[in-house]
């Protein structure tokens, strides 16, 4: 396992001049996050960051490109995993800082970034030592046409897990945050498996009935659940999980493994490794990419781009 050493926050990041802040104003702590980044910049005697707000139509990629065109040294993202992945797909070698003010904040959880102290999060985002992570590129076929590739940092899933995200009640999400996923996931748990074919690294497709197929670049989910045991942030291949549930009571062993982190094999969980994944459900179904939903998907393709983005990080332990 790997441990990242904490940066020294008493001295400025070498060569640093100015950051851009790509901020999702729909997040509840957006104003506080902006204030924390402004305060940290001024504390170090740096210029105020260039502030670029996302919209529903432009969720982060165009703002990241605008930041690059302005010649900033670091792009700080104040938002959730969806905003972060949009920025990560554009920035290239420019380091990215994270102000985790979204619902699940899966990337921040995996990197052990501060999630409850915005002042500490701002220091890490601006001064933290960048670590190299991989980006997954997800492409979906809908209505007989392949769409553009979309970036993924943590996990993409096709099947019932995406269906659970699609059925989250908005009012519950506003009041309970990521706990709303538990309620919707509980309802989806009683749905049956879906017939689909899966091909890894170009091998011959394998027919299976899966509750979901998950492609992961990071090990942890909310609720301190470790769903993927053989992948760490920055790996050059995915861990692919086939959830092969035959009856609802099998969720007990699945939950025990994820929460207790037991090494015992669970028949309903089949783990593989791959750099390229192609999944074709027999009937169109939902896909989620770091929590963002796409409906009516006929095929999902995911490929790994190793070492594609640098994220400012504090201490991290697998």
N, C-alpha and C positions, 0 to 999 in steps of 0.2 A: 504494500500500500504506500501511498505517497502523502507527504505532509508539506504544505506550502507555508513558508515562514512569513510572519507578519512583517509588513513594510514599516519603516520608520516614519511616523506621521509628523515629527517635529521639523523635518526638512522637506522642501518642495520636491516634487517629481523632477528629475534632471531634464532640463531643456523645455519645461512646460511653460507655455505662454497663455493659452486660452482654451476653454472647453466650449462645447455646445451642449445644451440641455434639451433633449427631445422628450417632451412631456405629454402624457395622456391626461387631458383635463377632466375626463370622465371618472378618473380614480378619486376616491374620497379625500386622500391626503395630498393631492396634487399641489395645492398652494403651500402647504407646510414643507413638502419636498423641495419645491423651488426656493423657498426661503432658506432652507438648510444648505443647499448648494451655493447660493449667493453668499451666505455668511462664511462658509468654508473658503470660498475663493478670496474674499476680502481679507480673511484672517491670514492668508498666506501672501497677501499683497499682489494677487493676480487680477487680471481684468475680469469684469463680470462676464459670465457665460452668455453665449448667443442662445436665446430661448426660442424654441421651435415647437409649437403645439401640434399634436396630431388631430386628425378628424376621422370620422367614420369612413369617408371615401379615401383618405390618405393616412393609413395607420402607422406610418413610421419610415418606410423606405425612402420616400421623396424628401422627407426632412433630414434623414441621414445624408443623402446625396448633397443637399443644400449645405449641410455642415462641412462636408468634405470640400465642396467648392469654395467655402469661406476660409479654408486652410487651418482648421482647428487642430489641436494636438490630441484631444480626447473627446469622445462623445459620451455623455452621461444620459442614461435612459431612466426616466421616472415614469413607471407604469408597471404592467404585468408581463407575463411571459410572451404574450402576443406582440406587444410593442417591442420587446427586447429582440425577439427573433427577426422581426422586420428590419431592425437596425443592423443586426449581426450579419444579415445577408448582403449588406451593402458596403460596410466600412473597410473591409480589407485589413491592412496592417495598422490602422488607427485604433488604439486601445479603447475599450468600452467600459464605462463605469455603470453601476447598477444601483438605482434607488427603488427597492422592491415595494411598490405600493399597490400591486394588483391583488387578485383574489387568491390564487394558489402559490405564486412565486416559487415554482419548482426549481428553477435554475439557482436562485438565491439560496434555497434550502440545501441544495446539493453542494454548493460552494461555501457553505457556512458563512454567508454574508449577513451583516446585521439587518434584521427585519423589524425590530421594534424600537430602534433608536435612530431617528433620521439624521441626527448630528453625526453619529458614528458612521452611518451608511454613506454620508456625503464625504467624510474623510477617506474612506476606503475607495469610493468612486473616483475621487480626484487624485489621490496619492498612492493608491494601492498598486503593488507590483503586478503587471499584466501576466496572466498565465494563458497558455495556448489551448484552445478548445476546438473540437471538430464541429462541423455543420453538416446536418443531413439535408438533402434536397429532395423534396417530396413533389411528385407529379401525379395528378389524378385525371382519369378519363371519365367524362360525363357526357351523356347524349352523343356517344360515339366519337368524341373529340378529346384529344389530350390537351390539358391546360398547361400554363407556364409552371416551371419549377418554383416551389416555395420553400423558404428556409425553415429548419427545425433544429432546436438546440437540445431538447430533453427527450421527448417521446412522441411518436406518431402511432395512432391505432386505427384499425378498421374493424367494424363490427359493433358489438353491444356496448363497449366502453364509450364509443363515440355517441351511440344512441342515448346513453345515460347523460352525457353533456347536453345533448339536444333537448332533453326533457327537464332540465333544471328550471325550477320556478324562479323568475326574476326577482320577485319580492323576497324569496327565501335567500337568494344570493346576496341581496342588499343587506339583509339583517344578520345572516350567519357567515358570510364570506365563503371560504373554501369548505366549510361544513355542509354547505348545500349540495356538494358533490356526493356526500355520504347518503343523503336522502334519495337522490335520483339513482345513484348506483345500487342502493338497496332494492329499488323497484326493478331495475334492469337485471339484477342478479337472477330473477326467476324467469327470465326469457331464455328460450332454447338456443342451442348452438346453430351456426349458419354454415351451410356447405360452401367451400371455397377451395381454390387451388393456390399453392404457395411455391415459389421458386426462389432459391437462395443462390446468389453468385452465378446465375445463368444455368444452374443445374435443371434437370427435368422437373416439371411441376409435380407436386405431391398433392393428392386429393385428401381433404380432411373436413371434419365438422368442428368448427371452432367458435367458442363464444366471442373471442376476439383474437386478433393477431397484433402484437405490440412490437414496435421497433424502437429501441432505447439507446440513447447515448449517455444517460446518467442513471444512477441506481435507485434514487429515492423519490417517493411520492409524499403528499401530505399525510398527516396522522402518524408521522415517524415510520411509515411503511417503507420497507426496502423490498421493492418488487423485482429488482434485477441484481443478481449476485456476482456476476462476472464481467461487469463493465464499470469503468471509472471515467470521470470527465477527462476528455482529451485522448481517449483511445482512438485507434485508427479503424475500428470496425464496430458494428452494432451488436448488442445482444437482442436476439429476436425471441419473443415469448409467444408460444401458441397456447392459449387457454382452452383446454379441451374438456370442458365440463359436460358431463352426461346427466347429472341430477343436482338439484339445488343444494343438497346436504354436503356436497363436496366443497362448498365455500368455507366450511369450518376449517378444513386442513389448509386451504389456500390462505385464509386470514391468519391462521396460526404461524405459517411460514413467514408471511410478510411482516407481521407485528413482532414476533419473537425472534426473527432472523435465524430460524433453525436451519440446519444443513440437511435435514432429512428430505428425501425425494418425495414429491407430491405427484401422483399419477396424472392429475389434471393440468400440470404445468410442464410444458416441454420447451427447453431452452436450446437455442442454437446461436452460432456466431456467423455474421455475414457483413460484407461491405455493400452489397446490392440486394434488394428485396423486391419481389414482384408478387402482388396478391390480386387474385381475381375472384370475387364472390360470385356465386351462381345468379344471385339477384342483386341489383344495385343497393348499396347500404351506405351508412354514414362513415366519415373519416374525421378524426380530430388530429390537429397538429399543434402540439403544446397548448391544448385546450381550445383552439379555434376550430370551428366546425365547418365541414363541407358535406352536403347531402347528395344522395343519388349517385354515388361513385361506382363505376363499373370495373375499374382497375386502379390500384395504387402502386406506384413505383417509388422506391426510396434508394438514394445512393449516398455514400459517405464522401465528404471532402475533409480530409484530415488537416488539422492545424490551420483552419480557415479564419479564426477570429481570436483576438486576445481580450480577455475579460479581467478587469482590475479586481484583485482578490486579497482578502486577509487570510488568516490561518484556515487551513482546510485539512480535514482528516477523513479518510474513507471509512 
